[in-house]
């Protein structure tokens, strides 16, 4: 179970890196031994279950907000689970360190509660199905103080994360886009000629890095630069086998 949680949380973080920066990799929800101590079957990994649940939500037409990139909710979900688990088992560094542990708390219950509260906030219209998932998973944890403590930890972690991200720009409306008229300006492309998506996303507050463009590569060279013509010639030369009829000699600076 620990390996599965580490892998899934890191994968979600890497998936959101381009939009919101990578989250730290977790050290695990719990090992099989800890799962057994909590009375949860080792084959039931709450991280895998919640990850599958969210992926199914995002794959259902109409469930994913059109103006929110799917990697955002994945990052939020796994950050909440990560911190809930680490708060209980102290197996690594937390993303947000302000929630205190509850002695003897259930790792599985903490992960379930953190995932539930986070997703309810992100998908309020799907609360019924999220509650159903939560009840099914939490029912696998035997009742008692450790279960109650785990739920309390998970709830506090989710509340802390949601408060930190409350005004991060993810709920903003997309910016209007008007294609430019100069050479090299982006143009709408067939077949739909739809405007580019997530124009507002660079304004979303990153999770880890200072700003969205912190590691952005430099822009391409100007169309009047000899390097641009050389690059075009190289592409045409290498693509000649695919039916290109123009020869490299025909590409000159300023032709475009």
C-alpha positions, 0 to 999 in steps of 0.5 A: 500500500505504501508503494502504491500511494507514493507512486500515485501521488507522485504521478498526480503531482507530475501531471500537474507540474506544467500547470501548478508545479509539482507536489512533494512525493508522499511516503505512503498511506500505510504499509500492509502491516499498518493496514492490518493494525487498522483492521483494513484489508491490505488489498484495499488501498484508499489512495488507489480507490480515490484516485480511480474515483476521481479519474472516473469523475473527470471522464464523465461528460459534464462532471469536470468544470470546463474552465478547470484543468483536470490536473488541478483536482488531482493535485489537490486530492493527492496533496490532501491525502499526502498530508493526512497520512504524513500527519498520522504516521510521520513518515515524511515531510508534509506539504502544509505542516499546521495540522497536529496528529491524533495519537493512534489515529487510523491512517486509512480513515485520515486518507478517506476523510481528507479525500472526501472533504477535498472532493466535496468542495471541488465538485459540490454537485457530485456530493451524493456520489462522493459521500457514497464512496466515502461511506463504503471506504470508511466502513472498512475501518473498524469503529473506535477511537482510532477511526474517529481520530483519523477522520478528525485529522483528515478533515483538518488537513482538507480544511487547511489545504482548501483555505490555502488554495481558496483564492488561487485563481483556479475559479477565474473565467478564461481570458478572451482570445483574439488571433493576431495579424502579424507573422508568427502570431498564433492562429485558430486551427481546423477543423473546429477553429476553437480558441485556445483552452485555459488561457487564464491558467498561467495566473493560477497560483502554483503549488510549489514553484514561485510563479508559473513561468519560473522555468519557461524556455525562451521564445522562438527566434524571430521569423527574420532571423537566419536561425529560423530559416535554417530550422525551416530548411532542416524540417523540409529536408528531413520531411522530403520523404513524406511528399514535400515538394519545396526544396530547402533552397526556396526558403529565404528569410522574410519569405513568410 
